[in-house]
Amino acid sequence: MEPSIEEELQPVHPDEDVSYTFNTRFSLDNALDRIDMLKQVSLPPGEQSMAYNNSIGAIHGTLMKQHYQITKLEYELAKVLHRDGEITDEELAEKQAAYNQAVEAFKTFWESFGISD
């Protein structure tokens, strides 16, 4: 496997190491938390507010879709690795569980999503 790009990066701030920025600040959970924070912003009613809400929804949807796609690919890879005896039943089950969670999370998002107009 190729080494992670993380090893080649320099800190972006003196108080934050590369690992924290790469793995925590740029994580799905952190991004979703930030979206929740942005949803609290009060804008006057009108087109600007609708555009803002639609933008937040598009970003949220993109993150959820990408998470679903990544976990699907990881599960597909795990099935091949399991078939070839490179990972255990438990490791395969973990990837399947992560995939199933991502499917449910995306469906939940989709069912709550709407476009302001």
Z-matrix of the N, CA and C atoms (Angstrom, degrees):
N
C 1 1.447
C 2 1.517 1 109.81
N 3 1.303 2 114.36 1 149.02
C 4 1.458 3 120.15 2 177.65
C 5 1.529 4 109.41 3 -70.82
N 6 1.335 5 117.48 4 144.67
C 7 1.468 6 118.80 5 175.93
C 8 1.529 7 109.95 6 -67.45
N 9 1.310 8 116.13 7 156.49
C 10 1.464 9 120.93 8 179.89
C 11 1.520 10 110.53 9 -71.15
N 12 1.317 11 115.93 10 143.71
C 13 1.459 12 121.37 11 175.77
C 14 1.529 13 110.27 12 -61.75
N 15 1.328 14 116.02 13 -23.07
C 16 1.461 15 121.49 14 -179.35
C 17 1.530 16 111.79 15 -52.07
N 18 1.321 17 116.27 16 -35.47
C 19 1.467 18 121.45 17 -179.03
C 20 1.526 19 112.72 18 -66.71
N 21 1.317 20 117.89 19 -20.37
C 22 1.465 21 122.52 20 -177.67
C 23 1.530 22 113.52 21 -95.32
N 24 1.315 23 117.03 22 -7.44
C 25 1.461 24 121.19 23 -172.92
C 26 1.524 25 112.11 24 -88.99
N 27 1.322 26 114.20 25 151.38
C 28 1.461 27 121.97 26 175.80
C 29 1.532 28 108.14 27 -104.87
N 30 1.336 29 117.93 28 152.31
C 31 1.460 30 119.87 29 178.06
C 32 1.534 31 111.24 30 -57.47
N 33 1.337 32 115.16 31 145.21
C 34 1.465 33 120.53 32 178.51
C 35 1.522 34 111.09 33 -96.22
N 36 1.327 35 116.47 34 -9.23
C 37 1.459 36 122.09 35 179.14
C 38 1.524 37 107.77 36 -153.31
N 39 1.330 38 117.47 37 140.85
C 40 1.466 39 119.46 38 -177.19
C 41 1.533 40 114.60 39 -62.59
N 42 1.334 41 117.91 40 -23.67
C 43 1.464 42 120.56 41 -178.67
C 44 1.527 43 113.77 42 -94.66
N 45 1.331 44 117.11 43 6.72
C 46 1.465 45 119.67 44 -176.41
C 47 1.524 46 109.42 45 -137.80
N 48 1.342 47 116.34 46 120.25
C 49 1.459 48 118.21 47 179.54
C 50 1.527 49 111.24 48 -76.75
N 51 1.306 50 115.76 49 162.88
C 52 1.463 51 122.87 50 -176.17
C 53 1.526 52 110.69 51 -57.04
N 54 1.315 53 116.93 52 -43.45
C 55 1.453 54 120.69 53 -177.18
C 56 1.529 55 111.70 54 -59.71
N 57 1.334 56 116.60 55 -42.98
C 58 1.462 57 119.76 56 179.27
C 59 1.532 58 110.85 57 -64.07
N 60 1.324 59 116.99 58 -47.50
C 61 1.468 60 120.43 59 -179.60
C 62 1.524 61 110.25 60 -60.13
N 63 1.313 62 116.45 61 -48.89
C 64 1.461 63 122.41 62 -174.53
C 65 1.527 64 111.98 63 -67.73
N 66 1.335 65 116.61 64 -44.36
C 67 1.464 66 120.61 65 -171.80
C 68 1.523 67 115.06 66 -96.90
N 69 1.325 68 117.90 67 -24.99
C 70 1.463 69 119.93 68 -177.18
C 71 1.522 70 111.45 69 -109.19
N 72 1.325 71 116.76 70 -55.91
C 73 1.467 72 119.68 71 -179.00
C 74 1.532 73 110.82 72 -60.57
N 75 1.323 74 117.58 73 -37.55
C 76 1.462 75 121.49 74 -178.83
C 77 1.529 76 112.09 75 -99.69
N 78 1.326 77 116.88 76 30.52
C 79 1.461 78 120.95 77 179.15
C 80 1.528 79 110.85 78 -91.50
N 81 1.314 80 115.45 79 160.42
C 82 1.460 81 120.49 80 176.73
C 83 1.522 82 110.06 81 -61.03
N 84 1.332 83 117.86 82 -45.28
C 85 1.467 84 120.43 83 -178.97
C 86 1.525 85 111.71 84 -59.34
N 87 1.319 86 117.28 85 -43.68
C 88 1.459 87 120.14 86 179.43
C 89 1.529 88 111.01 87 -65.40
N 90 1.330 89 116.65 88 -41.71
C 91 1.470 90 119.73 89 178.93
C 92 1.526 91 110.98 90 -62.36
N 93 1.322 92 116.92 91 -41.69
C 94 1.464 93 119.69 92 179.12
C 95 1.523 94 110.94 93 -67.63
N 96 1.325 95 117.65 94 -36.57
C 97 1.469 96 120.75 95 174.62
C 98 1.525 97 110.65 96 -61.55
N 99 1.321 98 117.38 97 -42.12
C 100 1.469 99 121.67 98 179.61
C 101 1.528 100 110.56 99 -65.65
N 102 1.316 101 117.21 100 -37.98
C 103 1.464 102 120.21 101 176.72
C 104 1.529 103 109.60 102 -61.93
N 105 1.337 104 116.04 103 -43.34
C 106 1.464 105 119.29 104 177.66
C 107 1.526 106 110.99 105 -60.18
N 108 1.333 107 117.24 106 -39.18
C 109 1.464 108 120.47 107 177.10
C 110 1.521 109 110.77 108 -63.16
N 111 1.327 110 117.10 109 -43.50
C 112 1.462 111 121.06 110 -179.29
C 113 1.531 112 112.17 111 -65.70
N 114 1.314 113 116.52 112 -30.76
C 115 1.466 114 120.15 113 178.64
C 116 1.528 115 111.17 114 -64.91
N 117 1.322 116 116.91 115 -20.99
C 118 1.464 117 120.93 116 -179.49
C 119 1.532 118 112.61 117 -79.40
N 120 1.336 119 116.65 118 -11.52
C 121 1.464 120 120.36 119 -179.91
C 122 1.526 121 109.24 120 -66.32
N 123 1.296 122 115.44 121 130.74
C 124 1.470 123 120.45 122 179.89
C 125 1.523 124 109.71 123 -95.34
N 126 1.299 125 115.00 124 121.77
C 127 1.459 126 121.32 125 175.91
C 128 1.522 127 108.14 126 -116.80
N 129 1.326 128 116.39 127 149.15
C 130 1.464 129 117.17 128 175.85
C 131 1.525 130 109.37 129 -62.74
N 132 1.338 131 116.76 130 148.92
C 133 1.466 132 119.05 131 179.76
C 134 1.526 133 110.99 132 -60.75
N 135 1.293 134 115.04 133 153.08
C 136 1.460 135 120.01 134 177.22
C 137 1.510 136 111.69 135 133.85
N 138 1.330 137 113.66 136 -166.76
C 139 1.460 138 119.92 137 -175.54
C 140 1.523 139 112.85 138 -62.73
N 141 1.322 140 117.75 139 -37.11
C 142 1.458 141 120.97 140 -179.79
C 143 1.527 142 110.45 141 -62.45
N 144 1.312 143 116.05 142 -42.65
C 145 1.455 144 121.15 143 179.11
C 146 1.533 145 110.71 144 -65.21
N 147 1.322 146 116.92 145 -42.95
C 148 1.466 147 120.64 146 178.82
C 149 1.529 148 110.53 147 -62.91
N 150 1.322 149 117.04 148 -43.77
C 151 1.468 150 120.90 149 179.31
C 152 1.517 151 110.66 150 -62.51
N 153 1.331 152 116.54 151 -41.36
C 154 1.461 153 121.44 152 178.51
C 155 1.531 154 109.96 153 -62.19
N 156 1.325 155 116.70 154 -49.36
C 157 1.466 156 120.66 155 -179.88
C 158 1.522 157 111.71 156 -62.03
N 159 1.319 158 117.34 157 -40.91
C 160 1.463 159 120.45 158 178.13
C 161 1.532 160 111.18 159 -65.39
N 162 1.324 161 117.03 160 -36.83
C 163 1.466 162 120.58 161 178.60
C 164 1.524 163 111.00 162 -66.17
N 165 1.330 164 116.39 163 -45.28
C 166 1.468 165 120.46 164 178.39
C 167 1.526 166 109.54 165 -60.70
N 168 1.321 167 117.19 166 -42.74
C 169 1.464 168 121.08 167 178.54
C 170 1.520 169 112.41 168 -62.36
N 171 1.330 170 116.49 169 -40.06
C 172 1.469 171 120.36 170 179.32
C 173 1.528 172 111.18 171 -66.40
N 174 1.317 173 116.62 172 -40.84
C 175 1.468 174 120.34 173 178.30
C 176 1.525 175 109.79 174 -65.29
N 177 1.329 176 116.52 175 -46.38
C 178 1.464 177 121.13 176 179.28
C 179 1.527 178 109.95 177 -59.13
N 180 1.322 179 116.91 178 -46.65
C 181 1.459 180 121.31 179 179.17
C 182 1.516 181 112.92 180 -61.52
N 183 1.320 182 116.28 181 -40.07
C 184 1.463 183 120.40 182 178.72
C 185 1.517 184 110.75 183 -62.67
N 186 1.325 185 116.48 184 -44.87
C 187 1.469 186 119.87 185 178.73
C 188 1.527 187 111.42 186 -62.18
N 189 1.314 188 116.72 187 -44.44
C 190 1.468 189 120.20 188 -179.54
C 191 1.532 190 110.99 189 -65.88
N 192 1.323 191 117.09 190 -40.01
C 193 1.466 192 120.89 191 178.74
C 194 1.522 193 110.44 192 -64.66
N 195 1.327 194 116.43 193 -44.92
C 196 1.462 195 119.36 194 179.99
C 197 1.529 196 111.46 195 -64.29
N 198 1.332 197 116.70 196 -39.21
C 199 1.461 198 119.81 197 177.19
C 200 1.533 199 110.01 198 -61.75
N 201 1.321 200 116.50 199 -44.98
C 202 1.466 201 120.58 200 177.00
C 203 1.532 202 110.82 201 -58.50
N 204 1.334 203 116.87 202 -48.04
C 205 1.461 204 120.39 203 -177.52
C 206 1.524 205 111.67 204 -63.31
N 207 1.316 206 117.00 205 -40.82
C 208 1.470 207 120.62 206 -179.53
C 209 1.522 208 110.36 207 -65.31
N 210 1.340 209 116.73 208 -46.27
C 211 1.466 210 118.19 209 -179.27
C 212 1.524 211 111.26 210 -66.40
N 213 1.320 212 117.23 211 -31.89
C 214 1.469 213 120.17 212 176.19
C 215 1.528 214 109.92 213 -64.16
N 216 1.322 215 116.41 214 -46.39
C 217 1.471 216 120.02 215 179.12
C 218 1.528 217 111.51 216 -64.16
N 219 1.336 218 116.44 217 -39.79
C 220 1.469 219 119.55 218 178.10
C 221 1.534 220 110.82 219 -63.70
N 222 1.309 221 116.59 220 -38.86
C 223 1.465 222 120.35 221 178.60
C 224 1.534 223 110.32 222 -68.12
N 225 1.322 224 116.95 223 -43.01
C 226 1.474 225 119.94 224 177.89
C 227 1.536 226 110.68 225 -60.58
N 228 1.323 227 116.99 226 -43.28
C 229 1.468 228 120.97 227 177.40
C 230 1.520 229 110.19 228 -63.06
N 231 1.320 230 116.71 229 -42.74
C 232 1.466 231 120.54 230 -179.47
C 233 1.530 232 110.88 231 -61.03
N 234 1.333 233 117.53 232 -37.76
C 235 1.468 234 119.95 233 178.69
C 236 1.529 235 110.56 234 -62.71
N 237 1.322 236 116.78 235 -40.71
C 238 1.466 237 120.35 236 178.04
C 239 1.530 238 110.59 237 -66.81
N 240 1.337 239 116.10 238 -45.30
C 241 1.468 240 120.11 239 179.20
C 242 1.527 241 111.22 240 -63.00
N 243 1.308 242 117.14 241 -37.26
C 244 1.463 243 121.24 242 178.39
C 245 1.519 244 110.17 243 -66.88
N 246 1.319 245 115.95 244 -44.84
C 247 1.466 246 120.62 245 177.92
C 248 1.523 247 111.17 246 -56.75
N 249 1.335 248 115.64 247 -38.11
C 250 1.470 249 120.93 248 -178.82
C 251 1.522 250 112.98 249 -86.15
N 252 1.324 251 117.38 250 3.86
C 253 1.455 252 121.62 251 176.86
C 254 1.521 253 114.67 252 76.91
N 255 1.328 254 117.84 253 18.88
C 256 1.463 255 120.86 254 -176.83
C 257 1.522 256 113.51 255 -92.52
N 258 1.335 257 117.21 256 -15.84
C 259 1.467 258 119.73 257 174.44
C 260 1.528 259 108.80 258 -134.88
N 261 1.314 260 115.43 259 160.32
C 262 1.461 261 121.83 260 -176.51
C 263 1.526 262 111.61 261 -83.74
N 264 1.340 263 114.55 262 168.75
C 265 1.460 264 120.34 263 174.45
C 266 1.528 265 110.32 264 -58.57
N 267 1.324 266 115.87 265 -40.13
C 268 1.464 267 120.70 266 -179.31
C 269 1.522 268 111.48 267 -63.26
N 270 1.327 269 117.21 268 -42.94
C 271 1.470 270 120.58 269 178.91
C 272 1.529 271 111.11 270 -64.30
N 273 1.325 272 116.15 271 -39.22
C 274 1.462 273 120.17 272 177.03
C 275 1.527 274 109.94 273 -64.35
N 276 1.315 275 116.82 274 -42.95
C 277 1.463 276 121.06 275 179.62
C 278 1.530 277 111.36 276 -62.50
N 279 1.329 278 117.22 277 -36.99
C 280 1.471 279 120.79 278 177.29
C 281 1.521 280 111.01 279 -63.11
N 282 1.328 281 116.94 280 -43.78
C 283 1.474 282 120.77 281 178.90
C 284 1.529 283 110.95 282 -65.91
N 285 1.342 284 116.25 283 -38.33
C 286 1.452 285 119.62 284 178.22
C 287 1.529 286 110.57 285 -65.92
N 288 1.319 287 117.10 286 -41.86
C 289 1.464 288 120.99 287 178.80
C 290 1.532 289 110.76 288 -63.30
N 291 1.326 290 117.11 289 -42.40
C 292 1.465 291 121.06 290 178.26
C 293 1.525 292 110.24 291 -62.70
N 294 1.316 293 116.45 292 -41.81
C 295 1.464 294 120.93 293 177.97
C 296 1.532 295 110.65 294 -62.86
N 297 1.327 296 116.58 295 -46.76
C 298 1.463 297 120.53 296 179.81
C 299 1.526 298 111.41 297 -60.65
N 300 1.328 299 117.04 298 -39.89
C 301 1.464 300 121.05 299 177.37
C 302 1.530 301 110.88 300 -63.86
N 303 1.338 302 116.38 301 -41.77
C 304 1.464 303 120.54 302 179.57
C 305 1.523 304 111.33 303 -65.10
N 306 1.329 305 116.36 304 -38.65
C 307 1.471 306 120.49 305 177.08
C 308 1.523 307 109.62 306 -60.72
N 309 1.327 308 116.38 307 -48.92
C 310 1.469 309 120.34 308 -178.77
C 311 1.526 310 111.59 309 -64.89
N 312 1.324 311 116.63 310 -40.04
C 313 1.467 312 120.06 311 179.40
C 314 1.528 313 110.58 312 -63.91
N 315 1.331 314 117.37 313 -41.09
C 316 1.463 315 119.58 314 179.29
C 317 1.521 316 110.77 315 -67.37
N 318 1.323 317 116.68 316 -42.57
C 319 1.468 318 119.87 317 178.46
C 320 1.531 319 110.62 318 -61.02
N 321 1.325 320 116.91 319 -42.94
C 322 1.461 321 121.08 320 178.90
C 323 1.519 322 110.25 321 -61.32
N 324 1.335 323 116.04 322 -44.77
C 325 1.465 324 119.35 323 176.73
C 326 1.529 325 110.39 324 -59.78
N 327 1.321 326 116.41 325 -49.58
C 328 1.468 327 121.57 326 -176.66
C 329 1.527 328 110.98 327 -56.12
N 330 1.319 329 116.21 328 -43.10
C 331 1.457 330 120.42 329 -177.47
C 332 1.529 331 112.16 330 -69.80
N 333 1.324 332 116.96 331 -22.77
C 334 1.472 333 120.45 332 179.33
C 335 1.529 334 112.06 333 -95.78
N 336 1.312 335 117.84 334 -9.27
C 337 1.454 336 122.50 335 -174.98
C 338 1.520 337 111.72 336 -76.61
N 339 1.293 338 115.27 337 142.15
C 340 1.457 339 121.77 338 174.15
C 341 1.509 340 110.28 339 -149.56
N 342 1.294 341 116.41 340 159.57
C 343 1.456 342 121.85 341 179.11
C 344 1.523 343 108.00 342 -111.84
N 345 1.316 344 114.98 343 127.65
C 346 1.472 345 120.22 344 178.36
C 347 1.530 346 109.07 345 -79.91
N 348 1.302 347 115.24 346 135.51
C 349 1.473 348 118.63 347 173.67
C 350 1.502 349 111.59 348 -147.40
